[in-house]
Amino acid sequence: MAISLPDETRAELALYLYAVDEMRAMACDVAAACEPMMLIRKGGRTGFAVLAAAEELPSLRIVRTR
């Protein structure tokens, strides 16, 4: 659902979620879909922190079965 949001709104959502300890994992998922500069522009130091946390996520792999 977050992917359908404009990038600016998605970055704001990631920053909002990151501020809530229980929601940080979700914030990382949302931040991974954001443009890095938008997170930094919107969040400053917090934007850097969210970006760093999001980049530590394991990459998603699509496994196709035949």
CHARMM-style PDB file with segment names, atoms N, HN, CA, C and O in Angstrom:
ATOM      1  N   MET     1       0.822  -1.186   0.000  1.00  0.00      PROA
ATOM      2  CA  MET     1       0.000   0.000   0.000  1.00  0.00      PROA
ATOM      3  C   MET     1       0.873   1.261   0.000  1.00  0.00      PROA
ATOM      4  O   MET     1       0.536   2.236  -0.671  1.00  0.00      PROA
ATOM      5  N   ALA     2       1.971   1.257   0.728  1.00  0.00      PROA
ATOM      6  HN  ALA     2       2.245   0.464   1.273  1.00  0.00      PROA
ATOM      7  CA  ALA     2       2.823   2.444   0.808  1.00  0.00      PROA
ATOM      8  C   ALA     2       3.467   2.775  -0.529  1.00  0.00      PROA
ATOM      9  O   ALA     2       3.774   3.937  -0.799  1.00  0.00      PROA
ATOM     10  N   ILE     3       3.675   1.770  -1.365  1.00  0.00      PROA
ATOM     11  HN  ILE     3       3.426   0.826  -1.146  1.00  0.00      PROA
ATOM     12  CA  ILE     3       4.306   2.007  -2.665  1.00  0.00      PROA
ATOM     13  C   ILE     3       3.413   2.876  -3.545  1.00  0.00      PROA
ATOM     14  O   ILE     3       3.919   3.592  -4.410  1.00  0.00      PROA
ATOM     15  N   SER     4       2.124   2.830  -3.348  1.00  0.00      PROA
ATOM     16  HN  SER     4       1.713   2.249  -2.646  1.00  0.00      PROA
ATOM     17  CA  SER     4       1.205   3.627  -4.163  1.00  0.00      PROA
ATOM     18  C   SER     4       1.206   5.105  -3.766  1.00  0.00      PROA
ATOM     19  O   SER     4       0.655   5.934  -4.490  1.00  0.00      PROA
ATOM     20  N   LEU     5       1.811   5.442  -2.637  1.00  0.00      PROA
ATOM     21  HN  LEU     5       2.258   4.768  -2.049  1.00  0.00      PROA
ATOM     22  CA  LEU     5       1.865   6.838  -2.177  1.00  0.00      PROA
ATOM     23  C   LEU     5       2.938   7.608  -2.950  1.00  0.00      PROA
ATOM     24  O   LEU     5       3.913   7.019  -3.415  1.00  0.00      PROA
ATOM     25  N   PRO     6       2.757   8.923  -3.085  1.00  0.00      PROA
ATOM     26  CA  PRO     6       3.831   9.741  -3.656  1.00  0.00      PROA
ATOM     27  C   PRO     6       5.082   9.632  -2.770  1.00  0.00      PROA
ATOM     28  O   PRO     6       4.975   9.402  -1.566  1.00  0.00      PROA
ATOM     29  N   ASP     7       6.259   9.798  -3.372  1.00  0.00      PROA
ATOM     30  HN  ASP     7       6.346   9.985  -4.351  1.00  0.00      PROA
ATOM     31  CA  ASP     7       7.509   9.588  -2.636  1.00  0.00      PROA
ATOM     32  C   ASP     7       7.620  10.493  -1.408  1.00  0.00      PROA
ATOM     33  O   ASP     7       8.111  10.060  -0.366  1.00  0.00      PROA
ATOM     34  N   GLU     8       7.175  11.727  -1.520  1.00  0.00      PROA
ATOM     35  HN  GLU     8       6.776  12.079  -2.367  1.00  0.00      PROA
ATOM     36  CA  GLU     8       7.246  12.644  -0.379  1.00  0.00      PROA
ATOM     37  C   GLU     8       6.409  12.128   0.788  1.00  0.00      PROA
ATOM     38  O   GLU     8       6.858  12.138   1.934  1.00  0.00      PROA
ATOM     39  N   THR     9       5.205  11.682   0.495  1.00  0.00      PROA
ATOM     40  HN  THR     9       4.840  11.673  -0.436  1.00  0.00      PROA
ATOM     41  CA  THR     9       4.321  11.144   1.530  1.00  0.00      PROA
ATOM     42  C   THR     9       4.875   9.849   2.103  1.00  0.00      PROA
ATOM     43  O   THR     9       4.791   9.611   3.308  1.00  0.00      PROA
ATOM     44  N   ARG    10       5.440   9.015   1.244  1.00  0.00      PROA
ATOM     45  HN  ARG    10       5.509   9.208   0.265  1.00  0.00      PROA
ATOM     46  CA  ARG    10       6.042   7.744   1.683  1.00  0.00      PROA
ATOM     47  C   ARG    10       7.201   8.007   2.640  1.00  0.00      PROA
ATOM     48  O   ARG    10       7.349   7.308   3.642  1.00  0.00      PROA
ATOM     49  N   ALA    11       8.029   9.019   2.335  1.00  0.00      PROA
ATOM     50  HN  ALA    11       7.909   9.587   1.520  1.00  0.00      PROA
ATOM     51  CA  ALA    11       9.143   9.372   3.218  1.00  0.00      PROA
ATOM     52  C   ALA    11       8.625   9.876   4.562  1.00  0.00      PROA
ATOM     53  O   ALA    11       9.166   9.525   5.610  1.00  0.00      PROA
ATOM     54  N   GLU    12       7.585  10.695   4.531  1.00  0.00      PROA
ATOM     55  HN  GLU    12       7.145  10.980   3.680  1.00  0.00      PROA
ATOM     56  CA  GLU    12       6.998  11.191   5.784  1.00  0.00      PROA
ATOM     57  C   GLU    12       6.438  10.042   6.612  1.00  0.00      PROA
ATOM     58  O   GLU    12       6.572  10.034   7.836  1.00  0.00      PROA
ATOM     59  N   LEU    13       5.815   9.076   5.954  1.00  0.00      PROA
ATOM     60  HN  LEU    13       5.706   9.082   4.960  1.00  0.00      PROA
ATOM     61  CA  LEU    13       5.284   7.908   6.652  1.00  0.00      PROA
ATOM     62  C   LEU    13       6.414   7.106   7.290  1.00  0.00      PROA
ATOM     63  O   LEU    13       6.300   6.684   8.440  1.00  0.00      PROA
ATOM     64  N   ALA    14       7.493   6.894   6.560  1.00  0.00      PROA
ATOM     65  HN  ALA    14       7.586   7.236   5.625  1.00  0.00      PROA
ATOM     66  CA  ALA    14       8.633   6.152   7.100  1.00  0.00      PROA
ATOM     67  C   ALA    14       9.203   6.861   8.330  1.00  0.00      PROA
ATOM     68  O   ALA    14       9.522   6.213   9.326  1.00  0.00      PROA
ATOM     69  N   LEU    15       9.329   8.175   8.264  1.00  0.00      PROA
ATOM     70  HN  LEU    15       9.069   8.702   7.455  1.00  0.00      PROA
ATOM     71  CA  LEU    15       9.855   8.942   9.392  1.00  0.00      PROA
ATOM     72  C   LEU    15       8.907   8.875  10.592  1.00  0.00      PROA
ATOM     73  O   LEU    15       9.348   8.755  11.735  1.00  0.00      PROA
ATOM     74  N   TYR    16       7.616   8.952  10.323  1.00  0.00      PROA
ATOM     75  HN  TYR    16       7.258   9.049   9.395  1.00  0.00      PROA
ATOM     76  CA  TYR    16       6.623   8.862  11.396  1.00  0.00      PROA
ATOM     77  C   TYR    16       6.701   7.498  12.081  1.00  0.00      PROA
ATOM     78  O   TYR    16       6.728   7.413  13.309  1.00  0.00      PROA
ATOM     79  N   LEU    17       6.735   6.444  11.288  1.00  0.00      PROA
ATOM     80  HN  LEU    17       6.713   6.513  10.291  1.00  0.00      PROA
ATOM     81  CA  LEU    17       6.789   5.091  11.850  1.00  0.00      PROA
ATOM     82  C   LEU    17       8.081   4.853  12.613  1.00  0.00      PROA
ATOM     83  O   LEU    17       8.083   4.148  13.622  1.00  0.00      PROA
ATOM     84  N   TYR    18       9.178   5.432  12.145  1.00  0.00      PROA
ATOM     85  HN  TYR    18       9.176   6.005  11.325  1.00  0.00      PROA
ATOM     86  CA  TYR    18      10.474   5.237  12.788  1.00  0.00      PROA
ATOM     87  C   TYR    18      10.498   5.831  14.197  1.00  0.00      PROA
ATOM     88  O   TYR    18      11.252   5.376  15.057  1.00  0.00      PROA
ATOM     89  N   ALA    19       9.674   6.841  14.423  1.00  0.00      PROA
ATOM     90  HN  ALA    19       9.061   7.210  13.725  1.00  0.00      PROA
ATOM     91  CA  ALA    19       9.626   7.489  15.738  1.00  0.00      PROA
ATOM     92  C   ALA    19       8.961   6.610  16.795  1.00  0.00      PROA
ATOM     93  O   ALA    19       9.095   6.873  17.990  1.00  0.00      PROA
ATOM     94  N   VAL    20       8.246   5.571  16.367  1.00  0.00      PROA
ATOM     95  HN  VAL    20       8.137   5.357  15.396  1.00  0.00      PROA
ATOM     96  CA  VAL    20       7.557   4.656  17.286  1.00  0.00      PROA
ATOM     97  C   VAL    20       8.373   3.367  17.343  1.00  0.00      PROA
ATOM     98  O   VAL    20       8.505   2.666  16.340  1.00  0.00      PROA
ATOM     99  N   ASP    21       8.919   3.057  18.516  1.00  0.00      PROA
ATOM    100  HN  ASP    21       8.812   3.627  19.331  1.00  0.00      PROA
ATOM    101  CA  ASP    21       9.807   1.902  18.646  1.00  0.00      PROA
ATOM    102  C   ASP    21       9.220   0.616  18.081  1.00  0.00      PROA
ATOM    103  O   ASP    21       9.921  -0.149  17.419  1.00  0.00      PROA
ATOM    104  N   GLU    22       7.952   0.376  18.336  1.00  0.00      PROA
ATOM    105  HN  GLU    22       7.383   0.998  18.874  1.00  0.00      PROA
ATOM    106  CA  GLU    22       7.322  -0.864  17.890  1.00  0.00      PROA
ATOM    107  C   GLU    22       7.114  -0.912  16.378  1.00  0.00      PROA
ATOM    108  O   GLU    22       6.826  -1.973  15.826  1.00  0.00      PROA
ATOM    109  N   MET    23       7.257   0.222  15.711  1.00  0.00      PROA
ATOM    110  HN  MET    23       7.491   1.085  16.160  1.00  0.00      PROA
ATOM    111  CA  MET    23       6.982   0.306  14.274  1.00  0.00      PROA
ATOM    112  C   MET    23       8.250   0.453  13.427  1.00  0.00      PROA
ATOM    113  O   MET    23       8.164   0.647  12.215  1.00  0.00      PROA
ATOM    114  N   ARG    24       9.422   0.362  14.056  1.00  0.00      PROA
ATOM    115  HN  ARG    24       9.492   0.205  15.041  1.00  0.00      PROA
ATOM    116  CA  ARG    24      10.663   0.603  13.304  1.00  0.00      PROA
ATOM    117  C   ARG    24      10.890  -0.387  12.174  1.00  0.00      PROA
ATOM    118  O   ARG    24      11.405  -0.010  11.122  1.00  0.00      PROA
ATOM    119  N   ALA    25      10.520  -1.630  12.367  1.00  0.00      PROA
ATOM    120  HN  ALA    25      10.101  -1.936  13.221  1.00  0.00      PROA
ATOM    121  CA  ALA    25      10.689  -2.611  11.285  1.00  0.00      PROA
ATOM    122  C   ALA    25       9.814  -2.233  10.089  1.00  0.00      PROA
ATOM    123  O   ALA    25      10.237  -2.353   8.939  1.00  0.00      PROA
ATOM    124  N   MET    26       8.601  -1.780  10.366  1.00  0.00      PROA
ATOM    125  HN  MET    26       8.257  -1.682  11.300  1.00  0.00      PROA
ATOM    126  CA  MET    26       7.722  -1.351   9.283  1.00  0.00      PROA
ATOM    127  C   MET    26       8.275  -0.086   8.625  1.00  0.00      PROA
ATOM    128  O   MET    26       8.179   0.076   7.408  1.00  0.00      PROA
ATOM    129  N   ALA    27       8.847   0.801   9.422  1.00  0.00      PROA
ATOM    130  HN  ALA    27       8.925   0.670  10.410  1.00  0.00      PROA
ATOM    131  CA  ALA    27       9.453   2.020   8.873  1.00  0.00      PROA
ATOM    132  C   ALA    27      10.567   1.669   7.902  1.00  0.00      PROA
ATOM    133  O   ALA    27      10.720   2.323   6.870  1.00  0.00      PROA
ATOM    134  N   CYS    28      11.337   0.655   8.219  1.00  0.00      PROA
ATOM    135  HN  CYS    28      11.212   0.124   9.058  1.00  0.00      PROA
ATOM    136  CA  CYS    28      12.418   0.225   7.328  1.00  0.00      PROA
ATOM    137  C   CYS    28      11.865  -0.312   6.020  1.00  0.00      PROA
ATOM    138  O   CYS    28      12.436  -0.062   4.958  1.00  0.00      PROA
ATOM    139  N   ASP    29      10.768  -1.040   6.082  1.00  0.00      PROA
ATOM    140  HN  ASP    29      10.305  -1.243   6.945  1.00  0.00      PROA
ATOM    141  CA  ASP    29      10.137  -1.556   4.863  1.00  0.00      PROA
ATOM    142  C   ASP    29       9.665  -0.411   3.970  1.00  0.00      PROA
ATOM    143  O   ASP    29       9.863  -0.440   2.755  1.00  0.00      PROA
ATOM    144  N   VAL    30       9.050   0.582   4.570  1.00  0.00      PROA
ATOM    145  HN  VAL    30       8.889   0.605   5.557  1.00  0.00      PROA
ATOM    146  CA  VAL    30       8.564   1.736   3.810  1.00  0.00      PROA
ATOM    147  C   VAL    30       9.750   2.542   3.282  1.00  0.00      PROA
ATOM    148  O   VAL    30       9.740   2.968   2.127  1.00  0.00      PROA
ATOM    149  N   ALA    31      10.763   2.752   4.107  1.00  0.00      PROA
ATOM    150  HN  ALA    31      10.771   2.406   5.045  1.00  0.00      PROA
ATOM    151  CA  ALA    31      11.925   3.541   3.703  1.00  0.00      PROA
ATOM    152  C   ALA    31      12.682   2.895   2.554  1.00  0.00      PROA
ATOM    153  O   ALA    31      13.280   3.593   1.735  1.00  0.00      PROA
ATOM    154  N   ALA    32      12.663   1.575   2.487  1.00  0.00      PROA
ATOM    155  HN  ALA    32      12.178   1.008   3.152  1.00  0.00      PROA
ATOM    156  CA  ALA    32      13.359   0.885   1.411  1.00  0.00      PROA
ATOM    157  C   ALA    32      12.753   1.209   0.050  1.00  0.00      PROA
ATOM    158  O   ALA    32      13.411   1.046  -0.978  1.00  0.00      PROA
ATOM    159  N   ALA    33      11.502   1.666   0.039  1.00  0.00      PROA
ATOM    160  HN  ALA    33      10.968   1.798   0.874  1.00  0.00      PROA
ATOM    161  CA  ALA    33      10.833   2.023  -1.208  1.00  0.00      PROA
ATOM    162  C   ALA    33      10.918   3.520  -1.507  1.00  0.00      PROA
ATOM    163  O   ALA    33      10.343   3.989  -2.489  1.00  0.00      PROA
ATOM    164  N   CYS    34      11.632   4.269  -0.668  1.00  0.00      PROA
ATOM    165  HN  CYS    34      12.100   3.888   0.129  1.00  0.00      PROA
ATOM    166  CA  CYS    34      11.744   5.718  -0.838  1.00  0.00      PROA
ATOM    167  C   CYS    34      13.015   6.090  -1.589  1.00  0.00      PROA
ATOM    168  O   CYS    34      13.992   5.343  -1.616  1.00  0.00      PROA
ATOM    169  N   GLU    35      12.966   7.265  -2.193  1.00  0.00      PROA
ATOM    170  HN  GLU    35      12.172   7.872  -2.170  1.00  0.00      PROA
ATOM    171  CA  GLU    35      14.183   7.838  -2.760  1.00  0.00      PROA
ATOM    172  C   GLU    35      15.039   8.295  -1.576  1.00  0.00      PROA
ATOM    173  O   GLU    35      14.542   9.011  -0.706  1.00  0.00      PROA
ATOM    174  N   PRO    36      16.311   7.900  -1.523  1.00  0.00      PROA
ATOM    175  CA  PRO    36      17.156   8.255  -0.376  1.00  0.00      PROA
ATOM    176  C   PRO    36      17.218   9.759  -0.088  1.00  0.00      PROA
ATOM    177  O   PRO    36      17.169  10.171   1.071  1.00  0.00      PROA
ATOM    178  N   MET    37      17.324  10.576  -1.139  1.00  0.00      PROA
ATOM    179  HN  MET    37      17.364  10.241  -2.081  1.00  0.00      PROA
ATOM    180  CA  MET    37      17.428  12.019  -0.906  1.00  0.00      PROA
ATOM    181  C   MET    37      16.147  12.601  -0.327  1.00  0.00      PROA
ATOM    182  O   MET    37      16.191  13.595   0.397  1.00  0.00      PROA
ATOM    183  N   MET    38      15.012  11.995  -0.636  1.00  0.00      PROA
ATOM    184  HN  MET    38      14.976  11.187  -1.224  1.00  0.00      PROA
ATOM    185  CA  MET    38      13.750  12.483  -0.068  1.00  0.00      PROA
ATOM    186  C   MET    38      13.722  12.222   1.436  1.00  0.00      PROA
ATOM    187  O   MET    38      13.270  13.073   2.203  1.00  0.00      PROA
ATOM    188  N   LEU    39      14.204  11.049   1.867  1.00  0.00      PROA
ATOM    189  HN  LEU    39      14.572  10.358   1.244  1.00  0.00      PROA
ATOM    190  CA  LEU    39      14.271  10.759   3.308  1.00  0.00      PROA
ATOM    191  C   LEU    39      15.185  11.748   4.011  1.00  0.00      PROA
ATOM    192  O   LEU    39      14.865  12.237   5.094  1.00  0.00      PROA
ATOM    193  N   ILE    40      16.306  12.037   3.403  1.00  0.00      PROA
ATOM    194  HN  ILE    40      16.566  11.639   2.523  1.00  0.00      PROA
ATOM    195  CA  ILE    40      17.268  12.967   4.011  1.00  0.00      PROA
ATOM    196  C   ILE    40      16.697  14.381   4.027  1.00  0.00      PROA
ATOM    197  O   ILE    40      16.814  15.088   5.028  1.00  0.00      PROA
ATOM    198  N   ARG    41      16.083  14.790   2.929  1.00  0.00      PROA
ATOM    199  HN  ARG    41      15.987  14.215   2.116  1.00  0.00      PROA
ATOM    200  CA  ARG    41      15.509  16.131   2.839  1.00  0.00      PROA
ATOM    201  C   ARG    41      14.394  16.317   3.864  1.00  0.00      PROA
ATOM    202  O   ARG    41      14.314  17.361   4.511  1.00  0.00      PROA
ATOM    203  N   LYS    42      13.544  15.321   4.013  1.00  0.00      PROA
ATOM    204  HN  LYS    42      13.609  14.473   3.487  1.00  0.00      PROA
ATOM    205  CA  LYS    42      12.412  15.420   4.930  1.00  0.00      PROA
ATOM    206  C   LYS    42      12.808  15.219   6.391  1.00  0.00      PROA
ATOM    207  O   LYS    42      12.229  15.838   7.284  1.00  0.00      PROA
ATOM    208  N   GLY    43      13.794  14.353   6.632  1.00  0.00      PROA
ATOM    209  HN  GLY    43      14.263  13.851   5.906  1.00  0.00      PROA
ATOM    210  CA  GLY    43      14.070  13.971   8.012  1.00  0.00      PROA
ATOM    211  C   GLY    43      15.402  14.399   8.577  1.00  0.00      PROA
ATOM    212  O   GLY    43      15.640  14.231   9.773  1.00  0.00      PROA
ATOM    213  N   GLY    44      16.288  14.951   7.752  1.00  0.00      PROA
ATOM    214  HN  GLY    44      16.095  15.088   6.780  1.00  0.00      PROA
ATOM    215  CA  GLY    44      17.600  15.353   8.259  1.00  0.00      PROA
ATOM    216  C   GLY    44      18.347  14.163   8.850  1.00  0.00      PROA
ATOM    217  O   GLY    44      18.487  13.124   8.205  1.00  0.00      PROA
ATOM    218  N   ARG    45      18.821  14.321  10.070  1.00  0.00      PROA
ATOM    219  HN  ARG    45      18.708  15.165  10.595  1.00  0.00      PROA
ATOM    220  CA  ARG    45      19.560  13.233  10.730  1.00  0.00      PROA
ATOM    221  C   ARG    45      18.709  11.982  10.900  1.00  0.00      PROA
ATOM    222  O   ARG    45      19.191  10.861  10.739  1.00  0.00      PROA
ATOM    223  N   THR    46      17.452  12.186  11.222  1.00  0.00      PROA
ATOM    224  HN  THR    46      17.060  13.097  11.353  1.00  0.00      PROA
ATOM    225  CA  THR    46      16.558  11.036  11.357  1.00  0.00      PROA
ATOM    226  C   THR    46      16.390  10.345  10.006  1.00  0.00      PROA
ATOM    227  O   THR    46      16.311   9.118   9.940  1.00  0.00      PROA
ATOM    228  N   GLY    47      16.337  11.117   8.947  1.00  0.00      PROA
ATOM    229  HN  GLY    47      16.402  12.114   9.001  1.00  0.00      PROA
ATOM    230  CA  GLY    47      16.255  10.541   7.608  1.00  0.00      PROA
ATOM    231  C   GLY    47      17.458   9.664   7.301  1.00  0.00      PROA
ATOM    232  O   GLY    47      17.319   8.593   6.709  1.00  0.00      PROA
ATOM    233  N   PHE    48      18.647  10.124   7.706  1.00  0.00      PROA
ATOM    234  HN  PHE    48      18.760  10.994   8.186  1.00  0.00      PROA
ATOM    235  CA  PHE    48      19.855   9.306   7.552  1.00  0.00      PROA
ATOM    236  C   PHE    48      19.730   8.010   8.351  1.00  0.00      PROA
ATOM    237  O   PHE    48      20.091   6.939   7.864  1.00  0.00      PROA
ATOM    238  N   ALA    49      19.219   8.112   9.576  1.00  0.00      PROA
ATOM    239  HN  ALA    49      18.927   8.982   9.971  1.00  0.00      PROA
ATOM    240  CA  ALA    49      19.080   6.924  10.425  1.00  0.00      PROA
ATOM    241  C   ALA    49      18.106   5.918   9.823  1.00  0.00      PROA
ATOM    242  O   ALA    49      18.370   4.716   9.816  1.00  0.00      PROA
ATOM    243  N   VAL    50      16.982   6.413   9.319  1.00  0.00      PROA
ATOM    244  HN  VAL    50      16.768   7.390   9.325  1.00  0.00      PROA
ATOM    245  CA  VAL    50      16.002   5.524   8.695  1.00  0.00      PROA
ATOM    246  C   VAL    50      16.601   4.877   7.453  1.00  0.00      PROA
ATOM    247  O   VAL    50      16.428   3.681   7.220  1.00  0.00      PROA
ATOM    248  N   LEU    51      17.291   5.662   6.674  1.00  0.00      PROA
ATOM    249  HN  LEU    51      17.432   6.634   6.863  1.00  0.00      PROA
ATOM    250  CA  LEU    51      17.929   5.139   5.461  1.00  0.00      PROA
ATOM    251  C   LEU    51      18.954   4.065   5.804  1.00  0.00      PROA
ATOM    252  O   LEU    51      18.995   3.015   5.163  1.00  0.00      PROA
ATOM    253  N   ALA    52      19.771   4.324   6.801  1.00  0.00      PROA
ATOM    254  HN  ALA    52      19.737   5.177   7.321  1.00  0.00      PROA
ATOM    255  CA  ALA    52      20.776   3.334   7.222  1.00  0.00      PROA
ATOM    256  C   ALA    52      20.112   2.056   7.717  1.00  0.00      PROA
ATOM    257  O   ALA    52      20.564   0.956   7.398  1.00  0.00      PROA
ATOM    258  N   ALA    53      19.046   2.197   8.491  1.00  0.00      PROA
ATOM    259  HN  ALA    53      18.678   3.091   8.749  1.00  0.00      PROA
ATOM    260  CA  ALA    53      18.339   1.018   8.995  1.00  0.00      PROA
ATOM    261  C   ALA    53      17.692   0.240   7.850  1.00  0.00      PROA
ATOM    262  O   ALA    53      17.692  -0.990   7.858  1.00  0.00      PROA
ATOM    263  N   ALA    54      17.148   0.944   6.879  1.00  0.00      PROA
ATOM    264  HN  ALA    54      17.148   1.944   6.872  1.00  0.00      PROA
ATOM    265  CA  ALA    54      16.487   0.287   5.748  1.00  0.00      PROA
ATOM    266  C   ALA    54      17.488  -0.458   4.884  1.00  0.00      PROA
ATOM    267  O   ALA    54      17.163  -1.515   4.342  1.00  0.00      PROA
ATOM    268  N   GLU    55      18.682   0.062   4.747  1.00  0.00      PROA
ATOM    269  HN  GLU    55      18.945   0.920   5.187  1.00  0.00      PROA
ATOM    270  CA  GLU    55      19.680  -0.594   3.908  1.00  0.00      PROA
ATOM    271  C   GLU    55      20.259  -1.839   4.564  1.00  0.00      PROA
ATOM    272  O   GLU    55      20.936  -2.627   3.904  1.00  0.00      PROA
ATOM    273  N   GLU    56      20.004  -2.025   5.849  1.00  0.00      PROA
ATOM    274  HN  GLU    56      19.454  -1.384   6.385  1.00  0.00      PROA
ATOM    275  CA  GLU    56      20.458  -3.227   6.540  1.00  0.00      PROA
ATOM    276  C   GLU    56      19.488  -4.386   6.353  1.00  0.00      PROA
ATOM    277  O   GLU    56      19.783  -5.514   6.748  1.00  0.00      PROA
ATOM    278  N   LEU    57      18.338  -4.113   5.756  1.00  0.00      PROA
ATOM    279  HN  LEU    57      18.098  -3.197   5.435  1.00  0.00      PROA
ATOM    280  CA  LEU    57      17.368  -5.178   5.514  1.00  0.00      PROA
ATOM    281  C   LEU    57      17.926  -6.157   4.484  1.00  0.00      PROA
ATOM    282  O   LEU    57      18.626  -5.746   3.559  1.00  0.00      PROA
ATOM    283  N   PRO    58      17.630  -7.414   4.632  1.00  0.00      PROA
ATOM    284  CA  PRO    58      18.056  -8.365   3.605  1.00  0.00      PROA
ATOM    285  C   PRO    58      17.334  -8.065   2.298  1.00  0.00      PROA
ATOM    286  O   PRO    58      16.171  -7.661   2.311  1.00  0.00      PROA
ATOM    287  N   SER    59      18.003  -8.256   1.187  1.00  0.00      PROA
ATOM    288  HN  SER    59      18.948  -8.584   1.177  1.00  0.00      PROA
ATOM    289  CA  SER    59      17.358  -7.988  -0.090  1.00  0.00      PROA
ATOM    290  C   SER    59      16.262  -9.019  -0.339  1.00  0.00      PROA
ATOM    291  O   SER    59      16.378 -10.185   0.038  1.00  0.00      PROA
ATOM    292  N   LEU    60      15.220  -8.563  -0.971  1.00  0.00      PROA
ATOM    293  HN  LEU    60      15.126  -7.616  -1.277  1.00  0.00      PROA
ATOM    294  CA  LEU    60      14.108  -9.449  -1.272  1.00  0.00      PROA
ATOM    295  C   LEU    60      14.421 -10.215  -2.548  1.00  0.00      PROA
ATOM    296  O   LEU    60      14.861  -9.639  -3.543  1.00  0.00      PROA
ATOM    297  N   ARG    61      14.190 -11.501  -2.506  1.00  0.00      PROA
ATOM    298  HN  ARG    61      13.832 -11.969  -1.698  1.00  0.00      PROA
ATOM    299  CA  ARG    61      14.421 -12.322  -3.692  1.00  0.00      PROA
ATOM    300  C   ARG    61      13.105 -12.942  -4.101  1.00  0.00      PROA
ATOM    301  O   ARG    61      12.351 -13.451  -3.271  1.00  0.00      PROA
ATOM    302  N   ILE    62      12.846 -12.893  -5.376  1.00  0.00      PROA
ATOM    303  HN  ILE    62      13.459 -12.479  -6.050  1.00  0.00      PROA
ATOM    304  CA  ILE    62      11.647 -13.540  -5.890  1.00  0.00      PROA
ATOM    305  C   ILE    62      12.037 -14.940  -6.341  1.00  0.00      PROA
ATOM    306  O   ILE    62      12.914 -15.116  -7.187  1.00  0.00      PROA
ATOM    307  N   VAL    63      11.385 -15.906  -5.775  1.00  0.00      PROA
ATOM    308  HN  VAL    63      10.673 -15.763  -5.088  1.00  0.00      PROA
ATOM    309  CA  VAL    63      11.653 -17.299  -6.119  1.00  0.00      PROA
ATOM    310  C   VAL    63      10.515 -17.778  -6.981  1.00  0.00      PROA
ATOM    311  O   VAL    63       9.356 -17.779  -6.565  1.00  0.00      PROA
ATOM    312  N   ARG    64      10.851 -18.178  -8.165  1.00  0.00      PROA
ATOM    313  HN  ARG    64      11.793 -18.176  -8.503  1.00  0.00      PROA
ATOM    314  CA  ARG    64       9.832 -18.671  -9.098  1.00  0.00      PROA
ATOM    315  C   ARG    64       9.879 -20.194  -9.124  1.00  0.00      PROA
ATOM    316  O   ARG    64      10.945 -20.801  -9.220  1.00  0.00      PROA
ATOM    317  N   THR    65       8.718 -20.781  -9.037  1.00  0.00      PROA
ATOM    318  HN  THR    65       7.851 -20.288  -8.959  1.00  0.00      PROA
ATOM    319  CA  THR    65       8.640 -22.235  -9.122  1.00  0.00      PROA
ATOM    320  C   THR    65       7.962 -22.596 -10.436  1.00  0.00      PROA
ATOM    321  O   THR    65       7.104 -21.865 -10.933  1.00  0.00      PROA
ATOM    322  N   ARG    66       8.349 -23.700 -10.972  1.00  0.00      PROA
ATOM    323  HN  ARG    66       9.046 -24.294 -10.568  1.00  0.00      PROA
ATOM    324  CA  ARG    66       7.756 -24.133 -12.247  1.00  0.00      PROA
ATOM    325  C   ARG    66       6.875 -25.309 -12.061  1.00  0.00      PROA
ATOM    326  OT1 ARG    66       6.294 -25.805 -13.026  1.00  0.00      PROA
TER     327      ARG     66
END
